Amino acid sequence: MTTPAPMRVDEGIVIAKNPDASRYELRDGDRVIGFAHYSDRNGELAFDHTVVGKEYGGRGLATRLAEYAFADVRSMGRTLVPMCSFIEAWARKHPEYDDIVVWGGADGQERHERAAEGGAAEAASGR
């Protein structure tokens, strides 16, 4: 599994994957200023905590972090389980990632609600 290249998002701020810590990190120079932590649960990446330092809030950095993480998960051919409130809210606002989002994880197998609703609509219409 390859680690994606860090991405510059703001003056001196980059996003990078840190697989040893099981998280995607926002860094200002050498200092970690935020992260999205995940754990591998039966092949799915469960995102359970996202945080950005107060002094960096309001700059859209958590959104950029989510975009980077979701794109990386997709590029690996994996799925993700939103467990923290930020990642859950972000996933609900971005249906373009429905194909990699699993609600409830491997135990529940509850796929994204929009996908289920779409399937029900197709069944009702006879498609």
C-alpha positions as a printed NumPy array, in Angstrom:
array([[  0.   ,   0.   ,   0.   ],
       [  1.504,   3.331,  -1.036],
       [  1.261,   6.506,   0.96 ],
       [ -0.068,   9.467,  -1.049],
       [  2.115,  12.514,  -1.469],
       [  1.532,  15.304,   1.048],
       [ -0.727,  18.076,  -0.235],
       [ -0.133,  21.784,   0.476],
       [ -3.438,  23.402,   1.487],
       [ -2.408,  26.766,   2.891],
       [  0.681,  28.849,   3.662],
       [  3.009,  26.319,   5.302],
       [  0.188,  23.822,   5.981],
       [  0.19 ,  20.376,   4.403],
       [ -1.945,  17.256,   4.696],
       [ -0.123,  13.951,   4.896],
       [ -1.01 ,  10.372,   5.696],
       [  0.71 ,   8.886,   8.741],
       [ -0.045,   5.147,   8.554],
       [  2.076,   4.417,  11.637],
       [ -0.344,   6.517,  13.714],
       [ -3.429,   5.432,  11.685],
       [ -4.338,   8.97 ,  10.777],
       [ -4.291,  11.709,   8.18 ],
       [ -2.569,  14.784,   9.564],
       [ -2.633,  18.52 ,   9.059],
       [  0.847,  19.89 ,   9.676],
       [  2.157,  23.402,  10.032],
       [  5.846,  22.808,   9.467],
       [  6.802,  19.945,  11.783],
       [  3.845,  20.51 ,  14.125],
       [  0.666,  18.406,  13.864],
       [ -2.241,  20.859,  14.051],
       [ -5.069,  18.453,  13.289],
       [ -5.87 ,  14.927,  12.246],
       [ -8.496,  12.403,  11.21 ],
       [ -7.866,   9.123,  13.032],
       [ -8.999,   5.764,  11.689],
       [ -8.779,   2.102,  12.594],
       [ -8.834,  -0.842,  10.227],
       [-11.93 ,  -2.932,  10.968],
       [-12.079,  -6.03 ,   8.81 ],
       [-10.743,  -4.127,   5.798],
       [-12.856,  -1.011,   6.326],
       [-11.304,   2.176,   7.638],
       [-13.413,   3.421,  10.55 ],
       [-12.86 ,   7.16 ,  11.082],
       [-13.475,   7.757,  14.767],
       [-12.018,  11.179,  15.584],
       [-11.265,  14.383,  13.692],
       [ -9.793,  17.491,  15.267],
       [ -8.214,  20.776,  14.157],
       [ -6.429,  23.079,  16.603],
       [ -8.518,  26.061,  17.726],
       [ -6.097,  28.615,  16.325],
       [ -6.541,  27.023,  12.876],
       [-10.33 ,  26.795,  12.986],
       [-12.616,  28.471,  10.463],
       [-10.208,  28.057,   7.545],
       [-11.776,  24.977,   5.964],
       [ -8.854,  22.764,   6.949],
       [-11.026,  19.925,   8.294],
       [-12.89 ,  19.872,   4.991],
       [ -9.63 ,  19.647,   3.044],
       [ -8.498,  16.873,   5.393],
       [-11.703,  14.912,   4.718],
       [-11.346,  15.382,   0.939],
       [ -7.786,  14.065,   1.054],
       [ -8.697,  11.078,   3.243],
       [-11.76 ,  10.087,   1.184],
       [ -9.794,  10.351,  -2.073],
       [ -7.034,   8.194,  -0.61 ],
       [ -9.476,   5.556,   0.65 ],
       [-11.045,   5.411,  -2.816],
       [ -7.64 ,   5.158,  -4.522],
       [ -6.823,   2.136,  -2.331],
       [-10.07 ,   0.426,  -3.348],
       [-11.219,   0.395,   0.278],
       [-14.353,   1.535,   2.092],
       [-14.749,   3.772,   5.106],
       [-17.045,   3.889,   8.096],
       [-17.862,   7.364,   9.424],
       [-17.809,   7.114,  13.214],
       [-17.047,  10.723,  14.192],
       [-19.61 ,  13.478,  13.749],
       [-17.513,  15.581,  11.362],
       [-16.692,  12.746,   8.958],
       [-20.308,  11.57 ,   9.112],
       [-21.649,  15.05 ,   8.281],
       [-19.077,  15.492,   5.503],
       [-19.964,  12.125,   3.955],
       [-23.678,  12.983,   3.954],
       [-22.928,  16.224,   2.058],
       [-20.814,  14.47 ,  -0.578],
       [-22.813,  11.812,  -2.445],
       [-19.936,  11.472,  -4.916],
       [-18.331,   9.221,  -2.28 ],
       [-21.392,   7.014,  -1.667],
       [-19.61 ,   4.089,  -3.304],
       [-16.996,   3.933,  -0.521],
       [-19.095,   4.856,   2.538],
       [-20.447,   2.077,   4.754],
       [-22.812,   3.058,   7.537],
       [-22.539,   0.699,  10.472],
       [-19.426,  -1.079,   9.201],
       [-18.837,  -4.734,   8.454],
       [-21.189,  -5.845,  11.229],
       [-24.209,  -3.856,  10.073],
       [-23.573,  -3.816,   6.317],
       [-25.852,  -0.804,   6.125],
       [-24.82 ,   1.007,   2.953],
       [-25.199,   4.735,   2.579],
       [-28.817,   5.84 ,   2.996],
       [-28.932,   7.652,  -0.344],
       [-27.852,   4.471,  -2.123],
       [-30.612,   2.502,  -0.379],
       [-33.182,   5.171,  -1.188],
       [-32.05 ,   5.168,  -4.829],
       [-32.431,   1.395,  -5.016],
       [-35.943,   1.599,  -3.574],
       [-36.872,   4.3  ,  -6.092],
       [-35.546,   2.179,  -8.968],
       [-37.492,  -0.872,  -7.75 ],
       [-40.685,   1.167,  -7.471],
       [-40.265,   2.548, -10.98 ],
       [-39.494,  -0.862, -12.468],
       [-35.943,   0.091, -13.605]])
